[in-house]
Amino acid sequence: MTNKLERSRRLLAPLLLGATVHCGEGTPPVVDTAERGETTTGAGMLAPACTPATSGSPFVDGWYADPDMRIYNGVYWVYPTYSAPYDSQTYLDAFSSTDLIHWTKHSRVLDKANVSWATRAIWAPSPIFRNNTYYLYFGANDIQNDSQVGGIGVAKSSSPGGPYVDAIGRPLISKFINGAQPIDQDVFIDDDGQAYLYYGGWGHCNVVKLNSDMISLDASSLKEITPQGYVEGALMFKRNGKYYLMWSEGGWTGPDYRVSYAIASSPLGPFPTKGTILAQSSAIGTGAGHNTVVNVPGTDDWYIVYHRHPLGDTDGNHRVLAMDRLYFNTDGTIKPVEMGSQDTFCDDNALGWKTYGGTWSVTGQRYVTTQVSEAKALTNTNHS
């Protein structure tokens, strides 16, 4: 049996990641720990540390994209696009977590039934809390010209888990301005209390101030801030007094979708491009883009949350949510993101794994199976 196992592991090596478990009759599981970040001692194997971004990606189940995140009352909330054909994108789900590891799904926090003008292509939600209200900015209908109905809307709720209902009964932004398709909105509130909306597709990015009611715009403030290479997916955040604008480049269905960024001293720019910090990995996933970032309160720990395509999957709508650490240099520039592949099973699931033989379950930070003549668990990776 040992020879058979070794032969199978050599044949499947490009696809193995994390824990590859082989169970034989009357023998305990044999776990490959080298890529799990575990250590061993004379007493045996130690459980890996449970930290965000090492508990496996995708971190939620299903096809999702374009995530944005907020922390409400100590709980992390992720709001993504439901990744499907446009006519099926008629609602938004959300996920909540107290530790960035274990996630709870909240279905249909926004549904087209609560937005009279939205019919399809509900995209890229961006949440914020203000005025004792939870707001959710979203794109809908994928309009191609100013004669079509759609654009960027705003919904509100008394709970982060919804239901969200249309706040104004019409799009907040319904026209192309400066060539920017009204999609991919991101809401940001600066330290002085001023709220901004960054948005735009078709290679153009605009910013506009939101009024204090959060459902109307200071139209006189709208300006184009398109950085070099920008395609879509604007994101603004602030760290140590610097304003970081992130965006996606390339085509969202293709492998070269990626994230670039700029740094400015003002929320209005200018935004000179610094470079690309997240791109496809031939070993882990392609089409990595349309991201958000989150800072763990009270620390300088940052994470980037984004979507990517599984290796070998050519369906553009097959996108999953992933999370990795985001590190900064001493001058404030961002280090290139190392797309992670570790899975400690701290989240009590095995999302992204495929099993062959046996009945598998996650138990005590292990992916284990009943003892059968041969069983394997593989993730879709291509490590050499």
C-alpha positions in Angstrom: 0.0 0.0 0.0 2.8 2.4 0.7 4.1 2.1 -2.8 0.6 2.8 -4.2 0.3 5.9 -2.0 3.6 7.2 -3.1 2.8 6.7 -6.8 -0.5 8.4 -6.5 1.1 11.4 -4.6 3.7 11.8 -7.4 1.0 11.7 -10.1 -1.2 14.2 -8.2 1.5 16.4 -6.8 0.6 19.5 -8.9 -2.9 19.4 -7.4 -2.1 18.8 -3.7 -2.4 21.5 -1.1 -2.9 21.6 2.7 -3.8 18.2 4.0 -3.6 15.1 1.9 -5.0 12.3 4.0 -4.6 8.6 3.3 -6.3 6.1 5.4 -5.6 2.4 5.3 -7.2 -0.5 6.9 -6.4 -0.5 10.6 -4.1 2.5 10.3 -4.5 6.1 11.6 -4.8 9.0 9.1 -1.4 10.2 7.7 -1.5 13.9 7.3 1.0 15.9 5.2 1.7 18.9 7.5 4.3 20.7 5.5 2.0 23.1 3.9 -0.4 23.5 6.8 2.0 25.6 8.9 1.9 23.0 11.7 4.8 21.9 13.8 5.5 18.5 15.3 7.2 17.5 18.5 8.1 14.3 20.3 4.5 14.3 21.6 3.1 14.5 18.1 1.4 17.1 15.9 0.4 20.5 17.2 -2.7 22.2 15.9 -2.1 25.2 13.7 -2.8 28.7 14.8 -6.3 29.9 14.1 -5.9 33.3 12.3 -7.8 35.0 9.5 -6.5 34.3 6.0 -5.1 30.9 7.0 -8.4 29.1 7.4 -8.8 28.5 3.7 -10.2 30.3 0.7 -12.9 30.5 -0.4 -14.0 31.5 3.1 -17.7 31.3 2.3 -19.6 28.9 0.1 -21.0 29.8 -3.3 -20.2 32.0 -6.3 -19.6 35.5 -5.1 -17.6 38.6 -6.2 -17.0 42.3 -5.6 -16.9 42.2 -1.8 -17.1 45.2 0.5 -16.8 45.0 4.3 -17.8 47.0 7.4 -17.5 46.4 11.1 -20.8 46.9 12.9 -20.8 46.5 16.7 -17.8 44.3 16.7 -19.1 42.1 13.9 -17.5 41.9 10.4 -20.0 42.1 7.6 -19.2 41.2 4.0 -21.5 42.2 1.2 -20.7 40.7 -2.2 -22.2 40.4 -5.6 -24.0 37.2 -6.3 -21.9 35.9 -9.2 -24.3 34.6 -11.9 -25.7 35.6 -15.3 -27.0 39.1 -15.2 -30.7 38.2 -15.3 -30.2 36.0 -12.3 -28.5 38.8 -10.3 -31.6 40.0 -8.6 -30.6 40.0 -5.0 -27.7 40.4 -2.6 -26.6 38.1 0.3 -24.4 39.1 3.2 -22.1 37.2 5.6 -21.2 38.1 9.2 -18.3 37.0 11.5 -17.0 37.9 14.9 -13.5 36.6 14.1 -13.0 36.7 10.3 -12.9 32.9 10.4 -16.4 31.6 11.1 -19.1 33.1 8.8 -22.9 33.2 8.9 -24.9 33.7 5.8 -27.7 36.2 5.6 -29.8 35.5 2.5 -31.3 38.2 0.3 -30.5 41.2 2.4 -31.4 43.2 -0.7 -33.9 42.0 -3.2 -35.2 43.6 -6.4 -38.7 43.4 -5.0 -37.7 46.2 -2.7 -36.2 48.4 -5.5 -38.9 49.4 -8.0 -36.5 50.3 -10.8 -34.0 47.4 -10.4 -34.5 44.4 -12.7 -31.1 42.7 -13.1 -27.4 42.9 -12.6 -27.4 44.1 -9.0 -23.7 44.6 -8.3 -20.9 45.6 -5.9 -22.8 46.6 -2.7 -21.0 49.1 -0.5 -22.3 49.4 3.1 -22.0 52.2 5.7 -23.7 53.2 9.0 -24.8 56.8 9.7 -27.8 58.7 11.0 -28.7 55.6 13.0 -29.3 53.8 9.7 -27.5 51.1 7.7 -27.1 52.2 4.1 -26.2 50.0 1.1 -25.1 51.5 -2.1 -25.4 49.2 -5.2 -25.4 49.2 -9.0 -28.3 47.8 -11.0 -29.4 47.0 -14.6 -25.9 47.5 -16.2 -27.1 50.5 -18.3 -25.3 51.0 -21.6 -26.5 54.5 -22.3 -28.4 57.4 -20.7 -31.7 56.4 -22.2 -31.8 53.2 -20.1 -33.1 53.0 -16.5 -30.6 52.0 -13.9 -27.3 53.1 -12.3 -26.3 53.5 -8.7 -28.9 53.2 -6.0 -29.0 53.5 -2.2 -31.0 51.3 0.1 -31.5 51.5 3.9 -32.3 49.3 6.8 -32.5 49.3 10.6 -30.3 46.2 10.7 -27.0 45.2 9.0 -28.7 42.0 7.9 -31.5 43.8 6.2 -34.0 43.8 4.7 -32.7 46.8 2.8 -35.3 48.9 0.9 -34.8 51.6 -1.7 -34.2 54.9 0.1 -35.3 57.3 -2.7 -37.3 55.4 -5.2 -34.9 56.1 -8.1 -31.2 55.8 -8.9 -28.9 58.1 -7.0 -26.7 58.3 -10.1 -28.5 57.4 -13.4 -26.3 58.9 -16.1 -22.8 58.5 -17.6 -20.7 61.4 -16.3 -17.1 61.9 -17.6 -17.5 58.6 -19.4 -18.0 56.6 -16.2 -20.6 53.9 -16.3 -22.6 54.3 -13.0 -21.4 51.1 -11.3 -18.9 49.9 -8.7 -19.6 52.4 -6.0 -17.6 52.7 -2.8 -18.7 54.9 0.1 -16.1 56.4 2.4 -16.4 58.7 5.4 -13.4 60.8 6.3 -12.3 61.7 9.8 -13.9 65.1 9.5 -17.3 63.5 8.8 -17.5 64.2 5.1 -18.8 61.3 3.1 -17.7 60.5 -0.4 -18.8 58.2 -3.1 -16.2 56.8 -5.5 -17.5 55.0 -8.6 -17.2 54.2 -12.2 -16.8 51.6 -14.9 -15.6 51.7 -18.5 -12.2 53.1 -17.6 -13.4 56.2 -15.7 -13.5 57.0 -12.0 -15.5 59.8 -10.4 -15.8 61.0 -6.8 -18.6 63.0 -5.4 -19.5 64.3 -1.9 -22.5 62.8 -0.2 -24.7 65.2 1.7 -25.3 64.5 5.4 -28.5 62.7 4.7 -26.5 60.1 2.8 -29.1 59.8 0.1 -28.3 62.9 -1.9 -25.2 64.3 -3.6 -23.3 67.6 -3.6 -23.4 67.6 -7.4 -21.0 70.6 -7.6 -18.3 68.5 -6.0 -18.3 65.7 -8.6 -15.0 65.3 -10.4 -13.1 62.7 -12.4 -10.0 61.3 -10.7 -9.2 58.4 -13.0 -5.7 57.0 -12.3 -3.6 55.4 -15.0 -4.7 51.9 -15.7 -8.1 52.2 -14.0 -10.9 50.0 -15.3 -13.5 49.6 -12.5 -13.9 48.6 -8.9 -12.9 51.8 -7.0 -12.1 51.5 -3.3 -11.0 54.2 -0.8 -9.4 53.7 2.6 -7.2 55.8 4.9 -4.2 54.8 6.9 -1.8 57.0 8.9 -3.2 60.1 7.3 -2.8 58.8 3.7 -5.6 58.2 1.3 -5.4 54.9 -0.7 -7.4 54.5 -3.9 -7.5 50.9 -5.2 -9.1 49.7 -8.4 -9.2 46.7 -10.8 -7.6 46.4 -14.2 -8.1 43.9 -17.0 -11.3 42.0 -17.9 -13.3 40.6 -15.0 -14.0 37.3 -16.7 -10.3 36.7 -17.6 -7.2 35.6 -15.8 -5.4 38.9 -15.9 -7.9 40.8 -13.7 -5.8 42.5 -11.0 -5.7 45.2 -8.3 -3.6 48.4 -8.5 -3.5 51.4 -6.2 -2.4 55.0 -5.6 -1.7 57.1 -2.6 -2.7 60.8 -2.1 -2.7 63.4 0.6 -6.4 64.3 -0.1 -9.5 62.2 -0.7 -9.9 64.1 -4.0 -6.5 63.2 -5.3 -4.6 63.5 -7.5 -3.9 59.7 -7.5 -0.6 58.8 -9.2 -0.5 55.1 -9.8 1.9 53.2 -7.5 1.6 49.8 -9.1 -0.2 46.4 -9.0 -0.4 44.6 -5.7 -2.7 41.6 -6.4 -2.7 39.5 -9.5 -3.3 35.9 -10.6 -1.3 33.0 -9.3 -0.6 30.1 -11.5 -0.5 27.9 -8.4 -3.7 29.1 -6.7 -6.2 31.2 -8.7 -6.8 33.6 -11.5 -8.7 36.8 -12.1 -8.0 38.2 -8.6 -9.7 41.6 -8.3 -12.4 43.9 -7.1 -11.4 44.0 -3.5 -12.0 45.7 -0.2 -9.7 46.0 2.8 -10.3 45.7 6.5 -8.3 46.8 9.6 -8.7 44.8 12.7 -9.7 47.4 15.4 -6.9 48.3 17.8 -4.2 46.9 15.6 -2.3 47.6 12.4 -3.3 44.2 11.0 -4.9 44.6 7.6 -6.5 42.1 5.3 -7.5 42.3 1.6 -10.8 40.6 0.6 -11.3 39.9 -3.0 -12.7 37.5 -5.6 -10.8 35.1 -7.8 -11.5 32.3 -10.3 -10.6 28.6 -9.4 -7.8 27.2 -11.5 -9.0 25.7 -14.8 -12.5 27.1 -14.5 -13.4 29.1 -17.7 -16.9 30.2 -16.6 -16.5 33.9 -15.9 -19.2 33.9 -13.3 -17.5 31.2 -11.2 -15.9 33.5 -8.7 -15.2 32.9 -5.0 -14.3 35.1 -2.1 -10.8 35.0 -0.7 -8.8 36.8 2.0 -5.1 37.4 2.5 -2.9 39.6 4.7 -2.1 43.1 3.5 1.3 44.4 4.5 2.8 47.9 4.2 6.3 49.1 3.8 7.7 51.8 6.3 7.0 54.5 3.7 3.3 53.5 3.5 3.5 51.8 0.2 1.8 48.4 -0.1 3.8 45.2 -0.5 2.6 42.8 -3.2 0.0 40.4 -1.8 1.0 36.8 -1.5 -2.1 34.8 -2.4 -2.4 32.2 0.3 -3.3 28.6 0.1 -3.1 27.4 3.7 -6.1 25.8 5.3 -6.0 25.2 9.1 -9.7 24.0 9.1 -10.2 26.5 12.0 -13.4 27.5 10.3 -14.8 24.0 10.7 -15.4 23.5 7.0 -13.5 22.2 4.0 -14.6 24.6 1.3 -12.6 24.2 -1.8 -11.6 20.6 -1.2 -12.7 17.6 -3.2 -12.7 14.1 -1.8 -12.1 10.8 -3.4 -13.1 7.8 -1.4 -14.2 7.7 2.3 -16.6 9.9 4.3 -14.9 13.1 5.3 -15.4 15.6 8.1 -13.6 18.4 9.8 -12.8 17.5 13.4 -10.4 19.3 15.8 -8.7 21.2 13.0 -8.3 18.1 11.0 -9.9 16.9 7.8 -10.4 13.2 8.5 -12.1 10.2 6.9 -13.3 6.8 7.9 -10.7 4.1 7.3 -11.0 2.7 3.9 -8.5 1.1 1.5 -7.6 4.5 0.1 -9.0 8.0 0.4 -7.7 11.4 -0.8 -8.7 15.0 -0.3 -7.4 17.6 -2.8 -7.6 21.3 -3.4 -7.6 22.9 -6.8 -4.0 24.2 -6.8 -1.0 23.8 -9.0 2.1 23.9 -6.8 5.1 22.4 -8.3 
